Amino acid sequence: MQTSQPKGFYVTVDEPQPDSPGNWRDNGVRVIKADQLDSNTTQTPGMTRAAAIDAARVGAQQIWAGTVTIHPNARTGAHHHGALESVIYVVRGRARMRWGEHLEFVAEADPGDFIFVPPWVPHQEINASTDEPLECVLVRSDSEAVVVNLDIEPTEEPTAVPWIDPIHRHASPSTRS
């Protein structure tokens, strides 16, 4: 049985590293403790965002990361994140996502699930639980917290949209890696 190298980018030790700061103690890994998150970031009604990683806090140049909490049975206002891609990881609770020009599409995510939101997509996060907060981790493709709140009249009955993995289209869930 042959094994192949995973696809990706590899740097060998003898290649020069661009813009190496040299002072790894102060310019290396940063650990942001849970009690040090910054809620002084752009907010959307219905949720509480807190920044962990951004340009101002750690010097991040290409990502923003933080948390969001949505109270039981609550929903956010419609919004988008401009040209940024967003990833949401559900830590606790059940997320119901609506998206589209009139929030006409819907899908749900459970703890351990990831949600991808492409640039410019109007969306709304909903806590599908009536008695448990929805807690998620957010990562965006820029170090600034871009949030554009929208005034959208939502469709009354959204269409459920299942996700079909284009790479493993015919694999059963137990054989996916």
C-alpha positions in Angstrom: 0.0 0.0 0.0 1.5 3.3 -1.1 0.9 6.4 0.9 1.1 9.9 -0.6 2.1 13.2 0.9 -0.8 15.4 1.9 -1.4 18.3 -0.4 0.0 21.6 1.0 2.9 23.9 1.3 6.1 22.7 3.0 9.1 24.9 4.0 12.5 23.2 4.6 14.7 24.5 7.4 17.4 25.9 5.1 15.0 28.2 3.3 15.1 31.8 4.5 12.0 32.9 6.4 10.4 36.2 5.2 10.3 39.0 7.7 11.5 36.9 10.6 11.3 39.2 13.7 14.0 37.3 15.5 12.6 38.0 18.9 10.4 34.9 19.2 9.7 35.5 22.9 7.8 38.7 22.3 6.9 38.1 18.6 6.0 34.4 18.7 3.1 32.4 20.0 0.4 34.3 21.9 -2.2 32.6 24.2 -5.3 34.7 24.9 -7.1 33.5 28.0 -10.9 33.1 28.0 -11.2 35.9 30.5 -9.2 38.3 28.3 -11.5 38.4 25.3 -12.5 41.9 24.1 -16.2 42.6 23.6 -15.3 46.1 22.4 -15.8 44.9 18.8 -18.6 45.5 16.2 -21.8 44.0 17.5 -25.0 42.8 15.8 -28.3 42.9 17.7 -29.1 39.5 19.3 -25.5 38.3 19.8 -22.4 39.1 21.9 -19.1 38.9 20.0 -15.7 39.0 21.7 -12.4 39.3 19.9 -9.4 37.1 20.8 -7.2 37.5 17.7 -7.0 40.7 15.6 -4.5 43.3 14.4 -4.7 45.5 17.5 -4.5 42.7 20.1 -1.8 40.4 18.7 -0.7 41.9 15.4 -2.6 39.5 13.2 -2.5 40.5 9.6 -4.8 38.1 7.8 -7.3 36.6 10.4 -9.8 37.7 13.0 -10.9 35.1 15.6 -13.2 35.3 18.6 -16.4 34.0 20.1 -20.1 34.6 19.9 -22.9 33.8 22.3 -26.5 33.9 21.4 -29.0 33.6 24.2 -31.7 30.9 24.2 -34.5 31.3 21.6 -32.7 34.5 20.3 -31.8 35.5 16.8 -29.3 38.0 15.4 -30.1 40.8 13.0 -29.3 40.2 9.4 -25.8 41.1 8.4 -22.8 40.3 6.2 -19.0 40.6 6.6 -18.1 42.3 3.3 -15.3 40.7 1.3 -14.4 38.4 4.2 -14.9 34.6 4.5 -16.1 33.4 7.8 -15.9 30.1 9.6 -18.2 29.3 12.6 -17.5 26.3 14.8 -20.4 25.3 17.1 -19.1 24.6 20.6 -22.4 24.3 22.5 -26.1 24.5 21.5 -27.8 24.2 18.1 -27.3 26.9 15.4 -29.9 27.6 12.8 -28.5 29.7 10.0 -30.6 31.7 7.5 -29.1 33.3 4.5 -30.0 34.9 1.1 -31.4 38.2 -0.1 -34.5 37.6 2.1 -33.0 35.0 4.4 -34.9 32.5 2.3 -32.5 29.5 3.0 -31.9 27.6 6.2 -29.6 24.9 7.6 -28.8 23.8 11.2 -25.6 22.9 12.9 -24.8 21.0 16.1 -21.8 21.0 18.5 -18.7 20.0 16.6 -20.1 21.2 13.2 -18.4 23.9 11.1 -20.3 26.6 9.1 -18.8 28.4 6.2 -20.1 31.9 5.2 -18.8 33.2 1.9 -18.1 36.9 1.3 -21.1 39.3 1.0 -23.7 36.7 1.9 -26.5 38.2 4.0 -27.1 35.9 6.9 -28.7 35.5 10.4 -27.7 33.3 13.3 -30.5 31.8 15.4 -30.3 29.9 18.6 -32.6 26.9 17.9 -32.7 26.0 21.6 -35.2 27.5 24.0 -33.2 26.8 27.1 -29.5 26.6 26.2 -27.1 29.4 25.0 -25.5 28.9 21.6 -21.7 29.3 21.9 -19.5 29.4 18.8 -15.9 30.2 17.8 -15.6 32.6 14.8 -12.7 33.0 12.4 -12.6 35.5 9.5 -10.2 36.1 6.7 -9.0 39.6 7.7 -7.7 41.1 11.0 -10.4 43.7 11.1 -13.9 43.0 12.4 -16.0 43.9 9.3 -19.8 43.7 10.1 -22.4 45.3 8.0 -25.8 45.2 9.7 -28.8 45.0 7.2 -32.5 45.8 7.3 -34.0 42.7 5.6 -37.6 41.6 5.6 -37.2 37.8 5.9 -39.1 35.2 4.0 -41.7 33.5 6.3 -40.9 29.9 5.3 -37.2 29.4 4.4 -36.1 26.5 2.2 -33.9 23.9 4.0 -30.6 23.4 2.1 -28.6 20.3 2.9 -24.9 20.4 2.3 -23.4 17.8 -0.1 -19.6 17.4 0.1 -18.4 17.8 -3.5 -15.2 15.8 -2.7 -16.7 12.8 -0.9 -20.1 12.9 -2.7 -20.5 9.1 -2.7 -18.8 8.2 0.6 -20.9 7.2 3.6 -20.5 9.4 6.8 -18.6 6.6 8.5 -15.9 6.4 5.8 -15.2 10.1 5.5 -11.9 11.3 6.9 
